[in-house]
Structures are given as structure tokens and as C-alpha cells.
Amino acid sequence: MDSTGFLRLVERGELPPVLLLHGPDAQLLDDALALVTRHLFPDPAGAALAREVLDGSEADVQAVVTSAMTLPLLGGVRLVVVRHAQALGPRHAEALGAYARDPNPATRLVLLADEGLRASRDRRTDHWLVQAVSAAHIVDLPARQGRELAGWLRQRAAAEDLEVSAEAAKLLIEWVGEDGAVLLGEVKKAALAGGADNRSVGVKEVGAIVGEHRLADIFELTRAVQRRDLPLALRTLERLLAIEEPMRMLVLLTRDLRVAWAVRTLAERGQPPAEIARALRLPPAVVEALGHGDPAALLAEKLRRCWEVERQVKSGGEPRAELTVLVSDLCAAR
């Protein structure tokens, strides 16, 4: 089930007893949970008495099932939420599967996994939760990108009574990355930068929180990597790491490499620059510059190296050290 199907399900009042929502965007998960909570408990006081939130990194499957089997204290319906559900170990997996087949009708069990659980580049096989829950009750929340993400950000900000210009949304995504929760937080900061009563966010407000010098440093870092200027790249990286999160730097480097790889791949297939610019929605000058850079095969290797570093960081690697080594590797690769 996709997000649209999920929304229709909630609107019809047909929320299943067990629901698994998964995807890398924490904001989408939070919004989905808020929607479910409002549907089940129109009176917020009811949610305080009848909702229990567990953490998959701390609770085990048996604790989840036991909580779901508990009857509501004052009748009605009970909501049991498991955040970070992907962290639940497979021990007692059969117990969750058995519960999903014969659930407590007075409970709605909502499992929230803040990463994709389907087999992918980063995951060899489906997570065991995918097998334990009925396919009709699994909601896939893929990460939005590009124009779709910018459109979502503007719509989501409007729900907070904030008007975000298209240029401001694009600039925020370029700088902040594609995490919906972080983007929405930056929108709120940008609105405050325009004054306590300001409800409009444009490029000026975004510039006030991002800072022109930071944008210039990011541009300098990506260009230094492209030119393989290691001393400049490391100096720029050091300045950025003093004020920004390493994962933001990794997201921006990966994004630029992905664009360069796409341009070179099409160029090597003989596609004219003008057609590439239209297909990728890029300025012709950018396509012209990237079309004469590293070959597609080398850019693909660099992309794989970025993904490898991302996996290492998510597995407990030291972000600053990993990013410094990555920048060195990208500058040295030939």
C-alpha cells in the first residue's frame, strides 16, 4: 500500500488492527501517526489515556504483543505504537505473526520503521516484519526527491500556516538535504528570521539561517572534489565540519556525484547536451561542464564509495573521520 492508499483507508475509518509503516523520512512517519491518533481519538485527552508508545530498540517482540493484547482501561479502543520497529529482533517473530493473524479487536498496533524494509541496495532481503504483517497492511513511504520533495515541503509548511516560495524550497533542499523533519524545522527557523509574526519564507529568509558563506563553502567543496584539489577540499571540509553535521556534507556530495554520473552516462550514449539538459532539468551550462568530466564508470565507483561511507556511518562509524577519508578518496580517484 502506498501513502495515498493509506490516507484513503484512514478517511474511510477502516484502520486495520495491525499496521506497518516504513520509510526513511521521519516526518512522514510522524505525520502518519498524528493522522491515526486524530482519527482514533478526536479528543486529545483520550489519546493520553489510551495510547502507549514503545521503542523497538528497547522492547522485544513479546513485550509488544503483550501490550497489544491488553484491553482498554475505560473501553473504546487502545493504540499501541512501536517506534524504530526495524530494531525489533527476530526472536519471538512467530508470536507477532500469530498476533497479526488473530489480533485484539480493541487495539490498533502501529509499527513505525524509519528505514525501508524491502530488499534493496542496502538490504539483501526483506526485513522479517514484512513477512509477519499482511501485505495489505504494510504502507511503503519512499523518500521524496527533487520537485516532488519541494512540492511536499511547501504543502506541509502550508499546514503550519507558512508560505514557502518555490525558490526557497529548492534552496533549503540543496543545503539541508532530503530529510523531511529537518527541512520542516529549517522552514520554521527561516520564518522566525523574518520576524515574530512573519508567515512567509523566501530566499532572503533562508539565506538568513543558512548564511551565504556556508553556501559558498559547499560550492567550493564540491568543485574542489571535481577538480581533485585535495588541499582545498580538506580545508573547506574542515571549515564546514566546524558548524555543520557531517551527514549533510555527505548528502550534498552524493547528490552532486549522482547528477554528474547521470549527465556523463547520457553523454557517452551520444545524447546531445540540450536533450540532456531537458531530460535532467538542468541548466545547459551545467550539462556542458559535467559532460567533459570524469567518465561514467569512474563516477559510478565514486557513488558506490559514498554509499559505502553512508552504510559505515549508520553502522556506528565516526562520521567526521569517514567523511574526511571519503573526500581524500574522491580527490585521488582516477
C-alpha positions as CSV (number, residue, x, y, z in Angstrom):
1,M,0.0,0.0,0.0
2,D,1.3,3.5,-0.8
3,S,0.7,6.7,1.1
4,T,-2.3,7.6,-0.9
5,G,-4.0,4.2,-0.2
6,F,-3.2,4.7,3.5
7,L,-4.8,8.2,3.6
8,R,-8.0,6.8,1.9
9,L,-8.0,3.9,4.4
10,V,-8.0,6.4,7.3
11,E,-10.5,8.7,5.8
12,R,-12.9,5.7,5.4
13,G,-12.4,4.8,9.0
14,E,-11.0,1.3,8.1
15,L,-7.8,1.3,10.0
16,P,-6.6,-2.3,10.4
17,P,-5.8,-3.8,13.8
18,V,-2.1,-4.1,12.8
19,L,-0.3,-1.6,10.5
20,L,3.3,-1.4,9.5
21,L,4.6,1.9,8.0
22,H,8.2,2.1,6.8
23,G,10.4,4.6,5.0
24,P,13.4,6.8,5.6
25,D,11.6,10.1,6.2
26,A,10.8,10.5,9.9
27,Q,8.5,13.4,9.2
28,L,6.2,11.3,7.0
29,L,6.1,8.7,9.8
30,D,5.2,11.4,12.4
31,D,2.5,12.8,10.2
32,A,1.0,9.4,9.6
33,L,1.0,8.7,13.3
34,A,-0.6,12.1,14.0
35,L,-3.3,11.3,11.5
36,V,-4.0,7.9,13.0
37,T,-4.1,9.4,16.5
38,R,-6.6,12.1,15.5
39,H,-8.8,9.5,13.8
40,L,-8.9,7.3,16.8
41,F,-9.0,10.0,19.5
42,P,-10.8,13.2,18.4
43,D,-10.5,14.3,22.0
44,P,-6.7,14.7,22.8
45,A,-7.4,13.7,26.4
46,G,-8.5,10.2,25.1
47,A,-5.1,9.7,23.5
48,A,-3.3,10.4,26.8
49,L,-5.2,7.6,28.5
50,A,-5.4,5.0,25.7
51,R,-2.1,5.3,23.8
52,E,1.2,3.5,24.6
53,V,4.4,4.2,22.8
54,L,7.2,1.6,22.8
55,D,10.7,1.8,21.2
56,G,11.9,-1.2,19.1
57,S,15.5,-0.7,20.2
58,E,14.5,-1.2,23.9
59,A,11.4,-3.5,23.8
60,D,11.2,-7.0,22.4
61,V,8.5,-8.6,20.3
62,Q,6.9,-10.4,23.3
63,A,6.5,-7.1,25.1
64,V,4.9,-5.6,22.0
65,V,2.4,-8.5,21.8
66,T,1.6,-8.4,25.5
67,S,0.9,-4.6,25.3
68,A,-1.3,-5.1,22.2
69,M,-3.3,-7.8,24.0
70,T,-4.1,-5.5,26.9
71,L,-7.7,-4.3,26.9
72,P,-8.5,-0.5,27.1
73,L,-8.9,0.7,30.6
74,L,-12.2,2.5,30.1
75,G,-13.5,0.7,27.0
76,G,-13.2,2.1,23.4
77,V,-10.0,1.5,21.5
78,R,-6.4,1.3,22.5
79,L,-3.4,2.5,20.4
80,V,0.0,0.8,20.7
81,V,2.8,2.4,18.8
82,V,6.3,0.9,18.2
83,R,8.8,3.4,17.0
84,H,12.1,2.2,15.4
85,A,10.3,-1.1,14.7
86,Q,13.1,-2.3,12.5
87,A,15.2,-2.7,15.6
88,L,13.0,-5.4,16.9
89,G,14.9,-8.6,16.9
90,P,13.5,-11.7,15.2
91,R,13.3,-13.6,18.5
92,H,9.6,-14.4,19.1
93,A,8.9,-13.3,15.5
94,E,6.3,-16.1,15.3
95,A,4.4,-14.5,18.2
96,L,3.9,-11.3,16.3
97,G,2.9,-13.3,13.2
98,A,0.3,-15.2,15.2
99,Y,-1.0,-12.0,16.8
100,A,-1.3,-10.3,13.3
101,R,-3.4,-13.2,12.2
102,D,-5.7,-13.0,15.2
103,P,-5.4,-9.5,16.7
104,N,-7.1,-8.0,19.7
105,P,-10.1,-6.1,18.1
106,A,-9.9,-3.4,20.8
107,T,-6.3,-2.5,19.9
108,R,-4.6,-0.8,16.9
109,L,-1.0,-1.8,16.7
110,V,1.1,0.6,14.6
111,L,4.7,-0.3,13.8
112,L,6.9,2.6,12.6
113,A,10.2,1.8,10.9
114,D,12.3,4.8,10.0
115,E,14.1,3.0,7.1
116,G,12.9,0.9,4.2
117,L,12.3,-2.7,5.0
118,R,12.1,-4.1,1.4
119,A,15.1,-5.8,-0.2
120,S,17.3,-3.0,-1.8
121,R,20.8,-2.0,-2.4
122,D,21.4,-1.6,1.3
123,R,19.3,-4.6,2.4
124,R,19.8,-8.1,0.8
125,T,16.4,-9.4,1.8
126,D,13.1,-8.1,3.2
127,H,13.0,-7.4,6.9
128,W,11.3,-10.2,8.9
129,L,8.5,-7.7,9.8
130,V,7.4,-7.7,6.1
131,Q,6.7,-11.4,6.4
132,A,4.9,-11.1,9.8
133,V,2.4,-8.5,8.7
134,S,-0.2,-8.9,6.0
135,A,0.9,-7.2,2.7
136,A,-2.4,-5.3,2.6
137,H,-1.5,-3.7,6.0
138,I,2.0,-2.5,5.0
139,V,2.5,1.1,4.0
140,D,5.5,2.0,1.9
141,L,6.7,5.6,2.5
142,P,9.5,6.1,0.0
143,A,11.7,9.2,0.3
144,R,10.6,12.1,-1.9
145,Q,13.2,13.7,-4.1
146,G,13.6,16.7,-6.4
147,R,10.4,18.6,-7.4
148,E,8.2,16.1,-5.6
149,L,10.0,16.8,-2.3
150,A,9.9,20.6,-2.9
151,G,6.2,20.4,-3.5
152,W,5.6,18.3,-0.4
153,L,7.6,20.8,1.7
154,R,5.5,23.7,0.5
155,Q,2.3,21.8,1.2
156,R,3.4,20.6,4.6
157,A,4.5,24.1,5.5
158,A,1.1,25.5,4.5
159,A,-0.4,23.1,7.0
160,E,1.6,25.1,9.6
161,D,0.3,28.4,8.1
162,L,3.6,29.1,6.4
163,E,4.0,30.1,2.8
164,V,7.3,28.9,1.2
165,S,8.3,30.1,-2.2
166,A,9.5,27.6,-4.8
167,E,13.0,29.1,-4.9
168,A,13.2,28.9,-1.1
169,A,12.1,25.3,-1.0
170,K,14.7,24.4,-3.6
171,L,17.5,26.2,-1.8
172,L,16.6,24.5,1.5
173,I,16.7,21.1,-0.1
174,E,20.1,21.8,-1.7
175,W,21.6,22.8,1.6
176,V,19.8,20.8,4.2
177,G,19.2,17.5,2.2
178,E,16.1,15.4,1.9
179,D,15.1,14.7,5.5
180,G,11.6,16.0,5.8
181,A,11.7,16.6,9.6
182,V,14.9,18.6,9.2
183,L,13.5,20.6,6.3
184,L,10.3,21.5,8.1
185,G,12.4,22.6,11.1
186,E,14.5,24.8,9.0
187,V,11.4,26.4,7.4
188,K,10.1,27.3,10.8
189,K,13.5,28.8,11.7
190,A,13.5,30.8,8.4
191,A,10.1,32.2,9.2
192,L,11.2,33.4,12.5
193,A,14.2,35.1,10.9
194,G,11.7,37.3,9.1
195,G,10.2,38.4,12.4
196,A,7.9,37.0,15.1
197,D,4.8,37.5,13.1
198,N,6.2,36.5,9.7
199,R,4.5,33.6,7.9
200,S,6.3,33.9,4.5
201,V,9.6,32.2,3.7
202,G,11.6,33.3,0.7
203,V,15.2,33.1,-0.4
204,K,16.0,36.1,1.9
205,E,14.8,34.2,5.0
206,V,16.5,31.0,4.0
207,G,19.7,32.9,3.4
208,A,19.4,34.4,6.9
209,I,19.6,30.9,8.5
210,V,21.9,29.2,6.0
211,G,24.4,32.0,5.5
212,E,25.9,33.0,2.2
213,H,29.4,32.0,3.3
214,R,28.2,28.4,4.1
215,L,26.6,28.1,0.6
216,A,29.8,29.4,-0.9
217,D,31.8,26.8,1.1
218,I,29.6,24.0,-0.1
219,F,30.0,25.1,-3.7
220,E,33.8,25.3,-3.1
221,L,33.9,21.8,-1.6
222,T,32.1,20.1,-4.5
223,R,34.1,22.0,-7.1
224,A,37.4,21.1,-5.3
225,V,36.4,17.5,-5.4
226,Q,35.6,17.6,-9.1
227,R,39.0,19.3,-9.8
228,R,40.7,16.8,-7.4
229,D,42.2,19.7,-5.5
230,L,42.8,17.8,-2.2
231,P,44.3,20.6,-0.1
232,L,41.5,23.0,-0.9
233,A,38.8,20.3,-0.4
234,L,40.2,19.3,3.0
235,R,40.5,23.0,4.1
236,T,36.9,23.7,3.0
237,L,35.6,20.5,4.6
238,E,37.3,21.4,7.9
239,R,35.5,24.8,7.9
240,L,32.2,23.2,7.2
241,L,32.5,20.5,9.8
242,A,33.1,23.1,12.5
243,I,29.5,24.3,12.1
244,E,27.5,21.6,10.2
245,E,26.7,17.9,10.5
246,P,28.9,15.5,8.5
247,M,25.8,13.7,7.1
248,R,24.7,17.0,5.4
249,M,28.1,17.1,3.7
250,L,27.8,13.5,2.6
251,V,24.3,14.1,1.2
252,L,25.4,17.0,-0.9
253,L,28.5,15.3,-2.2
254,T,26.4,12.2,-3.1
255,R,23.8,14.3,-4.8
256,D,26.4,16.2,-7.0
257,L,28.0,12.9,-7.9
258,R,24.7,11.4,-8.9
259,V,23.9,14.3,-11.2
260,A,27.4,14.2,-12.8
261,W,27.0,10.4,-13.3
262,A,23.6,10.9,-15.0
263,V,25.0,13.6,-17.3
264,R,28.1,11.6,-18.3
265,T,26.0,8.4,-18.8
266,L,23.7,10.2,-21.3
267,A,26.6,12.0,-22.9
268,E,28.5,8.7,-23.5
269,R,25.4,7.3,-25.2
270,G,25.6,10.2,-27.7
271,Q,22.7,12.3,-26.4
272,P,23.2,16.0,-27.2
273,P,23.7,18.4,-24.3
274,A,20.4,20.2,-25.0
275,E,18.5,16.9,-24.7
276,I,20.3,16.0,-21.5
277,A,19.5,19.4,-20.0
278,R,15.8,18.9,-20.8
279,A,15.7,15.3,-19.5
280,L,17.5,16.1,-16.2
281,R,16.0,19.6,-15.8
282,L,19.5,21.2,-15.5
283,P,20.9,24.5,-16.9
284,P,22.7,23.9,-20.2
285,A,25.9,25.4,-18.8
286,V,25.9,22.8,-16.0
287,V,25.4,20.0,-18.5
288,E,28.2,21.3,-20.7
289,A,30.6,21.4,-17.8
290,L,29.8,18.0,-16.5
291,G,29.7,16.4,-19.9
292,H,33.5,16.8,-20.1
293,G,34.3,15.5,-16.6
294,D,35.1,12.0,-15.3
295,P,33.8,9.1,-17.3
296,A,30.5,7.5,-16.1
297,A,32.3,4.3,-14.9
298,L,34.5,6.3,-12.6
299,L,31.6,8.4,-11.3
300,A,29.7,5.2,-10.6
301,E,32.6,3.9,-8.5
302,K,32.7,7.2,-6.6
303,L,29.0,7.0,-5.9
304,R,29.4,3.4,-4.6
305,R,32.1,4.8,-2.3
306,C,29.7,7.4,-1.0
307,W,27.0,4.7,-0.3
308,E,29.6,2.6,1.4
309,V,30.5,5.5,3.8
310,E,26.8,6.1,4.4
311,R,26.4,2.5,5.5
312,Q,29.5,2.7,7.7
313,V,28.3,5.8,9.4
314,K,24.9,4.3,10.0
315,S,26.6,1.2,11.4
316,G,28.5,3.2,14.0
317,G,31.4,4.7,12.1
318,E,32.8,8.1,13.2
319,P,31.2,10.5,10.7
320,R,33.9,13.1,10.6
321,A,36.7,10.6,10.1
322,E,34.7,8.7,7.5
323,L,33.9,11.9,5.5
324,T,37.5,13.1,5.6
325,V,38.7,9.8,4.2
326,L,35.9,9.9,1.6
327,V,36.9,13.3,0.3
328,S,40.5,12.2,0.1
329,D,39.4,9.1,-1.9
330,L,37.2,11.1,-4.2
331,C,40.0,13.6,-5.0
332,A,42.5,10.7,-5.6
333,A,40.3,8.5,-7.8
334,R,41.2,8.3,-11.4
